[in-house]
Amino acid sequence: TNLELQMKLFKTSTEVSGAVWPDFKQVTSPCPTLQVVGTISKAMVHKEELKRMQDRPGFNADGTAIKVSKRKKVVLVADKITTGVLRNTVGRVARFASRRVLGKIPEAALQGSFEEGKPLNAETVLPTTPVETKSEEPKIEEISEIVADLDVEA
């Protein structure tokens, strides 16, 4: 199939070029907070990977196409169900509690607060004194002296 041809092409080009592909290694931290964040991130990545695998599963190390197992399909369906349930129960309770504890969100936070500024006029933005510019072109003698100096140095 087309996938097998692509994998053979990749392997052949890797062998011809002598490329070495490093193994993926995720850095871990001893900080407990970062470990919790890392665990949540890992779960989210796994969840997204399961969604991605539905359409484009990818390749094994030997180059064969990956088949999505029934177990992974069941995990994906269970994840959809638990996400929906948690969003509609725990999420609803959390939103309700935040409204009661924190109160209503201020209009300034929703609409934004814009600072009234003075209008800019041309005198404050642009300089009023003229800037000197050199409009003379270098003479042929000056250029030949520079070239001669470069030839001597080289």
C-alpha positions as CSV (number, residue, x, y, z in Angstrom):
1,T,0.0,0.0,0.0
2,N,1.0,3.7,0.0
3,L,1.8,3.6,3.7
4,E,4.2,0.7,3.2
5,L,5.9,2.5,0.3
6,Q,6.3,5.7,2.4
7,M,7.8,3.7,5.3
8,K,10.3,1.9,2.9
9,L,11.2,5.3,1.4
10,F,11.8,6.7,4.9
11,K,14.0,3.8,6.0
12,T,16.0,3.8,2.8
13,S,16.6,7.6,3.0
14,T,17.7,7.1,6.6
15,E,20.1,4.4,5.7
16,V,21.5,6.3,2.7
17,S,22.0,9.5,4.6
18,G,23.3,7.8,7.8
19,A,20.8,9.7,9.9
20,V,20.4,8.7,13.5
21,W,17.1,9.4,15.2
22,P,17.3,10.0,18.9
23,D,14.9,8.3,21.3
24,F,12.3,10.6,22.9
25,K,13.0,11.2,26.6
26,Q,10.9,13.5,28.7
27,V,12.7,15.4,31.5
28,T,11.2,14.8,34.9
29,S,11.3,17.2,37.9
30,P,11.5,16.3,41.6
31,C,9.1,19.2,42.4
32,P,5.7,17.7,43.6
33,T,3.7,20.5,41.9
34,L,5.5,19.9,38.6
35,Q,4.9,16.2,39.0
36,V,1.2,16.8,39.3
37,V,1.2,19.1,36.3
38,G,3.3,16.5,34.4
39,T,0.8,13.7,35.3
40,I,-2.1,15.8,34.1
41,S,-0.3,16.8,30.9
42,K,0.6,13.1,30.3
43,A,-3.0,12.1,30.7
44,M,-4.1,14.9,28.3
45,V,-1.5,13.9,25.7
46,H,-2.7,10.3,26.0
47,K,-6.3,11.4,25.5
48,E,-5.4,13.5,22.4
49,E,-3.3,10.6,21.1
50,L,-6.3,8.3,21.3
51,K,-8.4,10.8,19.4
52,R,-5.7,11.2,16.7
53,M,-5.2,7.4,16.4
54,Q,-8.8,7.1,15.2
55,D,-8.0,8.6,11.8
56,R,-4.2,8.2,11.4
57,P,-2.8,5.5,13.6
58,G,0.9,5.8,12.4
59,F,3.6,3.1,12.1
60,N,5.3,0.6,14.4
61,A,9.1,0.4,14.8
62,D,9.3,-2.2,12.1
63,G,7.3,-0.1,9.6
64,T,4.0,-1.8,9.7
65,A,0.8,0.2,10.1
66,I,-0.5,0.4,13.7
67,K,-4.0,-1.0,14.2
68,V,-6.2,0.6,16.8
69,S,-7.2,-2.2,19.2
70,K,-10.6,-2.7,20.6
71,R,-9.3,-1.9,24.1
72,K,-8.1,1.6,22.9
73,K,-11.5,2.2,21.3
74,V,-13.2,1.3,24.5
75,V,-10.9,3.6,26.4
76,L,-11.7,6.4,24.0
77,V,-15.5,5.9,24.4
78,A,-15.1,5.7,28.2
79,D,-13.1,8.9,28.2
80,K,-15.8,10.7,26.2
81,I,-18.4,9.5,28.7
82,T,-16.4,10.5,31.8
83,T,-15.4,13.8,30.4
84,G,-19.1,14.6,29.6
85,V,-20.3,13.5,33.0
86,L,-17.5,15.4,34.9
87,R,-18.2,18.5,32.8
88,N,-21.9,18.4,33.6
89,T,-21.6,17.5,37.3
90,V,-18.3,18.5,38.9
91,G,-17.8,21.4,36.4
92,R,-21.3,22.7,37.1
93,V,-20.8,22.5,40.9
94,A,-17.4,24.3,40.6
95,R,-18.9,27.1,38.5
96,F,-21.8,27.5,40.9
97,A,-19.4,27.6,43.9
98,S,-17.1,30.1,42.2
99,R,-20.1,32.4,41.5
100,R,-21.2,32.1,45.2
101,V,-17.7,32.6,46.6
102,L,-16.3,35.2,44.2
103,G,-19.5,36.9,43.3
104,K,-20.4,38.3,39.9
105,I,-17.6,39.0,37.4
106,P,-17.1,42.8,37.1
107,E,-18.1,44.4,33.8
108,A,-14.6,45.9,33.5
109,A,-13.2,42.3,33.4
110,L,-15.6,41.3,30.7
111,Q,-15.5,44.4,28.6
112,G,-11.9,45.5,29.3
113,S,-10.7,48.8,30.7
114,F,-9.4,51.2,28.2
115,E,-7.2,54.1,29.3
116,E,-8.2,57.4,27.9
117,G,-5.1,58.8,26.1
118,K,-4.2,62.2,24.8
119,P,-4.3,62.5,21.0
120,L,-0.9,62.6,19.4
121,N,0.0,65.6,17.4
122,A,2.7,65.9,14.8
123,E,5.1,68.1,16.9
124,T,5.4,65.6,19.7
125,V,5.9,62.6,17.4
126,L,8.1,64.0,14.7
127,P,11.3,65.9,15.5
128,T,11.1,69.7,14.8
129,T,14.8,70.2,14.1
130,P,16.1,69.1,10.7
131,V,18.5,66.1,10.6
132,E,21.7,66.5,8.7
133,T,22.2,64.1,5.8
134,K,25.2,63.6,3.7
135,S,24.2,63.7,0.0
136,E,27.6,63.8,-1.5
137,E,28.7,60.6,-3.3
138,P,32.3,59.4,-2.8
139,K,34.8,60.5,-5.4
140,I,36.6,58.0,-7.7
141,E,39.9,58.8,-6.0
142,E,38.5,58.0,-2.5
143,I,37.2,54.6,-3.8
144,S,40.5,53.8,-5.5
145,E,42.4,54.5,-2.3
146,I,40.0,52.2,-0.3
147,V,40.4,49.4,-2.8
148,A,44.2,49.9,-2.8
149,D,44.3,49.7,1.0
150,L,42.2,46.5,0.8
151,D,44.6,45.0,-1.7
152,V,47.7,45.8,0.5
153,E,46.0,44.2,3.5
154,A,45.1,41.0,1.6
